[in-house]
Amino acid sequence: VVTEAMGSPHPGDVAPDFELPDQDGKPVKLSSSRGSVVVLAFVASFCPFSKAEQPHLAQLATDYAGKKVKVIAIDIAEPESDYRAYLARVPMGLPVLRDGDGAVALRFTPPGAQPRFEERTKALVTSSLVLDAEGRIRFFTLLDTVHFDAKLGHVRRAVDRLLAEHAG
């Protein structure tokens, strides 16, 4: 889990805004999702953890459809062919944005997160964030290869908590 000690952004911060193209070339701006809980999943076609998580990410979007929850995947710094290979593997039913140069991923990478990764765009691969309706980061986890949660149980619990807060 990302902590304040790692630097910004971290839980409690407003997520950096961005605009990236989706799989149809349509621009998607993060701030246009305000008013909904947002799950951001940073992925890469080469990552076995991203592959394992992919069908569960698609299911997450299906399960929360119509509940003011938006699920957005962001493919980090890959050639177009690798991005297309990721898309072809599992029908997604959610926007899969292409961060071609990794600039957005870098804006979401706290300086102290995954310090051993020299290529900083890779530090965020298979990370998940949950944003509240105001765009504030409420949950932020990095890849944990020992306790990997392919089924996104922690993300689901974070989303459920935010939905309960809003309903209460």
C-alpha positions in Angstrom: 0.0 0.0 0.0 1.2 3.5 -0.8 1.8 5.7 2.2 2.3 9.4 2.7 6.0 8.7 3.5 6.5 7.6 -0.1 5.6 11.1 -1.4 2.7 12.3 -3.6 0.4 11.2 -4.8 -0.8 9.1 -1.9 -4.2 8.4 -0.2 -5.8 11.7 0.7 -4.4 13.6 -2.3 -6.6 14.6 -5.3 -5.5 12.4 -8.2 -3.6 14.1 -10.9 -5.9 14.9 -13.9 -5.0 13.5 -17.3 -6.5 12.9 -20.8 -5.6 9.8 -22.7 -7.1 8.0 -25.7 -9.1 4.9 -25.2 -9.1 1.8 -27.4 -11.3 3.6 -30.0 -9.1 6.7 -30.0 -11.6 8.7 -28.0 -10.0 11.0 -25.5 -10.9 10.2 -21.8 -10.3 12.9 -19.2 -10.1 11.7 -15.6 -11.8 14.8 -14.2 -14.9 14.0 -16.3 -15.5 11.0 -14.0 -16.1 13.3 -10.9 -19.3 12.3 -9.2 -18.5 8.6 -9.5 -16.2 6.3 -7.6 -13.3 5.5 -10.0 -11.0 2.5 -10.1 -7.8 3.1 -12.0 -5.8 0.0 -12.9 -2.3 0.5 -14.4 -1.5 -2.5 -16.7 1.0 -3.8 -19.2 0.8 -6.6 -21.7 4.1 -8.2 -20.7 3.3 -8.4 -17.0 2.0 -11.8 -15.8 0.2 -10.1 -12.9 -1.6 -7.8 -15.3 -2.6 -10.9 -17.3 -3.9 -12.7 -14.2 -5.9 -9.7 -13.1 -7.3 -8.8 -16.5 -10.5 -11.0 -16.5 -11.2 -9.9 -12.9 -10.8 -6.2 -13.9 -13.4 -6.8 -16.7 -15.7 -8.5 -14.2 -15.3 -5.7 -11.7 -16.5 -3.2 -14.4 -19.5 -5.5 -15.1 -20.4 -6.0 -11.4 -20.4 -2.3 -10.6 -22.1 -1.1 -13.8 -25.0 1.2 -13.0 -23.7 1.9 -9.5 -21.8 5.2 -10.1 -18.5 3.4 -10.4 -16.2 3.7 -13.3 -13.4 1.3 -14.0 -10.5 2.5 -16.2 -7.4 0.6 -17.2 -4.3 2.5 -18.3 -1.7 0.6 -20.4 1.7 2.0 -19.6 4.4 2.9 -22.1 4.0 0.1 -24.6 4.2 0.0 -28.4 0.8 0.0 -30.1 1.1 -3.7 -31.0 1.6 -4.7 -27.4 -1.3 -2.5 -26.3 -3.5 -4.1 -29.0 -2.4 -7.6 -27.8 -3.5 -6.7 -24.2 -6.9 -5.6 -25.6 -7.3 -8.8 -27.7 -6.7 -11.1 -24.8 -9.9 -10.5 -22.8 -13.1 -8.6 -23.8 -12.9 -5.6 -21.4 -16.1 -3.6 -21.6 -14.3 -0.6 -20.0 -12.0 2.1 -21.2 -8.4 0.9 -21.6 -6.4 4.0 -22.1 -3.0 4.1 -23.8 -0.3 6.0 -21.9 2.1 5.6 -24.8 5.1 7.5 -23.3 4.3 6.7 -19.6 3.9 10.3 -18.7 0.7 9.8 -16.9 2.1 6.8 -15.0 5.0 8.9 -13.9 2.6 11.5 -12.5 1.0 8.7 -10.4 4.3 7.3 -9.1 5.3 8.5 -5.7 9.1 9.1 -5.5 9.5 6.5 -2.7 7.4 3.8 -4.3 9.2 0.7 -5.6 12.6 2.5 -5.3 14.5 -0.4 -7.0 12.7 0.2 -10.3 15.1 2.4 -12.3 12.6 2.7 -15.1 10.0 4.6 -13.1 7.1 4.0 -15.5 7.4 0.3 -14.6 7.0 1.0 -10.9 3.2 1.4 -11.3 2.5 -1.7 -13.4 -0.4 -3.7 -11.8 -1.1 -0.9 -9.3 -4.7 0.0 -8.4 -6.2 3.2 -7.1 -9.7 3.9 -5.9 -10.9 7.5 -6.1 -13.9 9.0 -4.4 -16.5 11.1 -6.1 -14.4 14.2 -5.6 -11.4 12.6 -7.2 -9.5 12.1 -4.0 -7.3 8.9 -3.7 -8.8 6.7 -1.0 -7.0 3.4 -1.8 -3.6 3.0 -3.6 -1.8 -0.3 -3.8 1.3 -1.3 -5.6 2.0 -4.8 -7.0 2.7 -7.2 -4.1 4.1 -10.4 -5.6 3.8 -12.2 -2.3 0.2 -11.3 -1.6 -1.0 -10.7 -5.1 -4.8 -10.1 -5.2 -5.7 -11.1 -8.8 -9.4 -11.1 -8.0 -9.2 -7.5 -6.8 -10.8 -8.2 -3.4 -9.1 -5.2 -1.7 -10.2 -2.9 -4.5 -13.8 -4.2 -4.2 -13.8 -3.6 -0.5 -12.5 -0.1 -1.0 -15.2 0.6 -3.6 -17.9 -0.9 -1.3 -16.8 1.3 1.6 -17.1 4.4 -0.6 -20.5 3.4 -1.9 -21.7 2.8 1.7 -20.3 6.2 2.8 -22.2 7.9 0.0 -25.4 6.0 0.7 -25.1 6.7 4.5 
